[in-house]
Each structure stands twice: as C-alpha cells, then as structure tokens.
Amino acid sequence: MRTRGTLRLATRGSALARRQAALVKEALENRRYEVELVTVETTGDQIRDELIHRLGKTGAFVRELDERVLDGDLDGAVHSMKDMPTEQPDELVTAAIPERGRPGDLLVTPDGSPLADLPDGATVGTSSLRRRAQLLSERPDLTVEPLRGNVDTRLEKLLAPALQAEHQERSEADKERKGNTGNEDFEPEYDRTVDEWFDDLSELEKQALGREVDTEYDAIVLAQAGLERSGLTHYVDTQELPTTTFVPAPGQGALAVTATDGETAREIQSAIDHPRSRVETTVERTILAELGGGCIAPIGIYAIVQGEFVHTSVTVFDRDGEESVTATRDLPIETHAEAAREFAAELADQGAAALIDTAREDADGGAAPNQEDQPEGK
C-alpha cells in the first residue's frame, strides 16, 4: 500500500514521452508514491511539419509542461534533459535526474551497414545541427537531409522505399505465378505469395509499406536511449556511433523531473535522484550555458565520472563540419560546476565563441538548416 501521497506529473503525449514518464512513475511508485501522469500538448507537438528551429526560442517542447507546474496545477513535469533550456525560472528546480540511459547516437540502416560502408553521396536523415556537422566531418560526401517525427515515424521513412520496392516485385511475381498455373516447368521467383509475405511483416514494417516517400534515406541517426526506450530496437539494424567523434548532445539519454522549489521537489530528489547522472549532466549543461550555443550551434558535450574526476569531451563545429574546436579535460568532481565554467571559458578563447557567433548570424539570417534533433520524447 502506498503511503506517501499522490504526485501528478506532466508529460508530453508521444509514445516515447509517455514511456519515459512511465519509467519515472515506476521509480517513484517503488518508493511508495502514488503517481498520476497528465498529458500536456506542447507548441512543438502542435507544429508537426516544421523544423525545430522555426518553432521559436529554446524550449518549445517543455515550456507548457513547466507552466502547468508553476501555475500549481501539477506537482512536476518529466522531460528529456536534452530538450531543456539551460535557463529556467528561479522558482523552478530540477528536482531529480534518474539514472541516465545510453547517451550516444545510433546509425540506423535497412541492412546494418556501418557509416564507412554507405555509398558515396548517401542520404542520411537527421534534423540535428550537431549530427549533421559530425556526419559531414567524417564523410563530406554525404547528403544530410532533414528528418522529423516520432521515432516510429522516422523508422518508417527509412524502411519504406525498400519495402515498397519488394512489395511491387512480389506482386508482379504473383501475377506471373497465376499466369503459369498448370505449367510444371515454371519456377516461381518467391516461395511465398505477397499476402503471406505481408502477414509476416512487423506492425512497423506494415506502416512503412503504406507511407508516402518524399525522401529516400540510406540511413538515419537516432539517440540510442530514445530508440531503446521506444521498444523498437529489435525491428531495425543499428551501428553505435563512437562518442569520441560523435560527441552526444548535452544531457542526451537523461531524464529530468522539474518542480517548484520546496518540499515536494526535495522529496522527489531524495526518492529517485541519481548523483552520478546529476554530476555528469550538470557539467554538460554548465558548459553549454557558458558557451551560449543553445540550439543554434553544432555542439557536443559528454561528461562521464571516472573516480575523482569527470572526464569531459567537447566539440564545437561550424555548420558543415569543416571547422571545429575539440578538447577533453578531467575536471575535479569536488568542484565540477566551477571547473566546467572555467573549461568553457578556455574553449571560447580557443575559437568556440567565434564558431558559435557565426552560427548565430546564420540563424538570425534564416540560413540555419536545422537544430538539435527531434526530442527524445518525440
């Protein structure tokens, strides 16, 4: 029997957002809380056919949730930390950061091909400035095209062309089979009929088969944690992209529960906060805040606690991945926040500030092609 009262937590309505909120719900219920999840539609959810950089200031996917908390309607909100602005109202705190999921990115292809084996000029889908720059830095020949939608939608867009082509081939083979009924010398191209083949497809593949194809992607890039939490990993072939060259977005893989500063926030922190994940994401978000890149520049920041230090990697690119500032540093865990600020200042002096300023000018002029990818909760 639960004895600690009921917590009402806001979540976005996508399948992945609700899965992630359910993880928080379960963790709190294990600490004897009753938890009710309340779905809140956000500006980012309402505008489905625009790239994120056109949605306005940072936080298009989190503001409405936090406003419900600040208004006192709800006790807290569950976010993908990657989506959260580095600045938030004074009365709002990050009450808890549960244990972080896998922070890296995955290359998803129809046949499991690694990045190096993609054909020259291959089309890769992502709506992330960071991933775009990192891809072009590794493979300047690639064509990187925008990609939005829920995780399942993006997978369907990847799988659709090959499935539709196979369906067409099987349909034609069926017609040929029927036209040769009674011909003992005829050898059908396929052992099964097109209907038998269709019945064996997964629901994801069936949805992909009926999807209209605007862009044929040879590969797409997704956050590993988001794909794993979606429960769709076993439907596709993936390759892990190394965090050394594809440095993740700050906070990627982490969830956060925001609440107003007070007793409820302290109770949530005591119940489910994961100290190591908090230290790592604090370093990442502190550096991001100090650099001021936000959603306008291709920035990767990845921190991992190693003993008494926080090993931190940072890459700041120009839009096309041709120029970059890259650095690693072991920050003392005891003073990790202040050390992160000092590290960021050094990076700015080494050229990161100039790259970010250029990115800001491009964004102000409407030239920025995209932003950090569709949020993990989408």
KOLMI-754541 format. One record per residue (C-alpha): x, y, z. Coordinates in steps of 0.2 Angstrom, whole numbers, plus 5000, padded with zeros to 4 digits. Example, Ala and Ser with C-alpha at 12.3 -4.5 7.8 and 13.67 -1.06 7.14 Angstrom:
506249785039
506849955036
***
This chain:
500050005000
500750174995
500850295009
501750455003
500350544994
499950564975
501150664963
500350724947
501750744934
501650824917
502250734901
502150754883
500950644874
502050554861
502350364864
504150384869
503750534881
502550434890
503650284890
505050394898
503750464910
503250294915
505050254920
504950404932
503250344938
503850174942
505350234951
504350344962
503050204965
504450094971
504750224984
502850214989
502150364980
500550364970
500950444953
499750514940
500350564923
499550704915
499750734896
500150914890
500250954872
501651074868
501951204854
503251084847
501950944846
500651054838
501851114824
502250944816
502850994799
504151124803
505951104808
506351144826
507251304823
505651384816
504751354832
505451504841
506551514856
507351364865
506151254875
504651234863
504451054869
504551094888
503851274891
501951224893
502351074904
503351184916
502051324915
500751204922
501951164937
502251344940
500351384940
500151254953
499151134943
500350994943
501750934955
503150914942
503550884924
504550744916
505750804902
507150734891
508550844898
509250864880
507650974876
507851084892
508451264891
509951294901
508951444909
507451414919
506351524931
507051554948
505651464957
505851304946
507151174950
507751014943
507150904957
507850744951
508850664937
508650474937
510050364931
510550414914
510150304899
511450274885
512050444879
512650404862
511950404844
511550264833
511650244814
510150154808
510150074791
509049954782
510449824781
511549864796
512949954786
514150054796
514550234792
516150194782
515150074770
513750194765
513850234746
514650394740
513350534741
512250434753
510750524760
510750524779
509250594789
509350704804
508750874810
510150904821
511451034818
512750934829
512450774820
512450854803
514150934806
514850774814
514250664799
515050794786
516650794796
516850614795
516050594777
516050764767
515250674753
513650634762
511950724758
511150764775
509350794774
508050854787
507150714797
505750744809
504350644818
504150514831
505450384832
504250254824
503850384810
505750414807
506050224806
504550204794
505350344782
506950244782
506150074779
504850124766
505750134750
506549954751
504949884757
503849964744
505049904730
505049724737
503149734738
503049784720
504249644714
503249514724
501549574717
502249564699
502949384704
501149334710
500449394693
501749294684
501349144695
499549154692
499849164673
500849004674
499548894683
499748724677
501448754669
502548614678
504148694671
503848864679
504848904694
504149054705
505449184710
504749184728
504249034739
502849134747
501449244740
501449434743
500049414755
500949284765
502549394765
501449544771
500649444785
502449404792
502949594792
503049684809
501749824813
503149954810
503549874793
501749874788
501550054792
503150094782
502450004767
500950124766
501950284770
502250414756
504050434752
504750614750
506550574753
507450414751
508650394766
510050274765
510250294784
509650404799
510350444815
509450424832
509850444850
510250274857
509250294873
507750354864
507750204852
507950084866
506550164877
505450164862
505549974861
505949964843
507749924843
507449744838
506549794822
508049884814
509849864811
510949984820
512850034822
513450134838
514250294833
515850324844
515650454857
517450514854
516950584837
515050594838
515050684855
513250674861
512150824865
512250894882
511050794893
510750664880
510050504887
509550584904
507850624910
507350764922
505950804934
505650984936
504651054951
504451214961
505751244974
505051174990
504651015000
503950914985
505550944975
506650894989
505550734992
505750684973
507650714974
507850604989
506750474981
507450454963
508950574960
510550484954
512050584960
513250524946
512050574932
511750734940
513650774941
513850724923
512350824916
512750974927
514550984919
513750964901
512451094904
513551214913
514751214898
513351244886
512651384896
514351464897
514651444878
512951514875
512751404859
511051334864
510051274849
510951374836
512651294835
513351114832
513951074850
514350904858
514750894876
514950724885
515550704903
515750544912
516350524931
517950424932
518450414950
518850584957
518750674940
517450704927
518150664910
517350794899
517450804879
516850954869
516750984851
516051144843
515851134824
515451254810
513851214801
514651104788
515851014799
517351094791
518051184806
517951134824
518651164841
518951004851
519550974868
519550854883
519850884901
519750794918
518850904929
518950884948
517250804954
517350914970
517251074960
516451014944
515251154941
516651294943
517851184934
516651174920
516451354919
518251384918
518451244904
517051334894
517951504895
519551424888
518651344874
517851514870
519551584869
520151444858
518951484845
517251404851
516551584853
516951634835
516051474828
514551504839
514451684834
514451634816
513151504819
512051644827
512251754812
511751614801
510251584812
509751764813
509851774794
508751624792
510151514785
510251384798
509551224791
509051134807
509351114825
509650984838
508650834833
506850804837
506750774856
507050604863
505250614870
504550634852
***
